[in-house]
Amino acid sequence: MKRILVGALVIVVIGAGATLFGWNIEAWFRHIWDTITTIPLASLLGAIALITLQTSMVAYSWYSILRYGYPRGGVRLMQVLACYAAAVALNWVLPANLGTLALLLMFTTIIAGAAFAGVLAGMVVEKIFFTIIGTACYLYLFLTVGGSFNLQLGFVSEHPVATAILLAGIAVLLFLVAQMLRERIAKWWEQAKVGGQILVHPRAFLGRVVLPQAISWVAGLGIIAVFLGAYDIPVSFHTIMRVVAGNSIANMTAVTPGGAGVTQAFNVVSLKGITSASNATAYSVAQQLVVTVWSIVLAIVLLVRAFGWSGGKTLVQQSYTEARQKSAEQSAARKARRQAKRHGGAPAEAPAADTEA
């Protein structure tokens, strides 16, 4: 009862503050409600089931990777599922995919003997399937939708020389950093080999990682198809592939939470000639809104189930704080190197924690 009263008081205070700053919170909630209620109930329930399946399958692939990497680490499926669902929810409301970094830190917290480099290597393994299928979707989009390349990557064709110089500079910088951190990289490599241990077992990798991820990817296609149908947009393989590629690129290039704004712009381009710009925007907003709300609800339920209310809240808070600290450390280190370069001096050696980050 005390928590309910405190929660109600917090909502009242937030509402009062929003009113003082000119934000009509009542109209915002009404907009959310109107958007959700325009979707048929069957479509809404189908989307919720597919979102849950999509999250669960990717979480199972993570569980398999971590079980093979840390067989004595006490890896539990429910805990991995809760952590992954929390990261998905955080990525919908936080900028720059901070939820993904928080996920890696959560795994190092709940798994005995897990090192950050090893979990990071596990993420590389987890991304293999999605990288291959995503590349195929990009090629399909660029080859079939005129103007899609220029919308997100137009600077490459407009400034080919500058792009080549930039890529060459990045390659040289990575080589120099690797030379400076040779011994530390050797240590990281040993830790990384642990995280990628499932690759030594091809059958397990295909059955426990690739197959669940393929099911998750198909579920993602189903989510798009459900919302397209709800807004009377023709559902076809061509339409879905255009939207999939557009959403993926928007997620990679946007710095806003969940790619908000950029996703809508790219969806309008992807659906050009298929439906009106206003209907494409309405579809995109509704899909992003429903996925965000359900991802948050699912994450809360799973965290409470896996760790309890206090334990789940503490785990997410600590991981998010560490993720912000690591991100800030990386930014500070890059800034220090730039300043040292401008002044013609060598940057001071970074502390061990910063280098690890």
Disulfide bonds with the S-S distance in Angstrom:
none
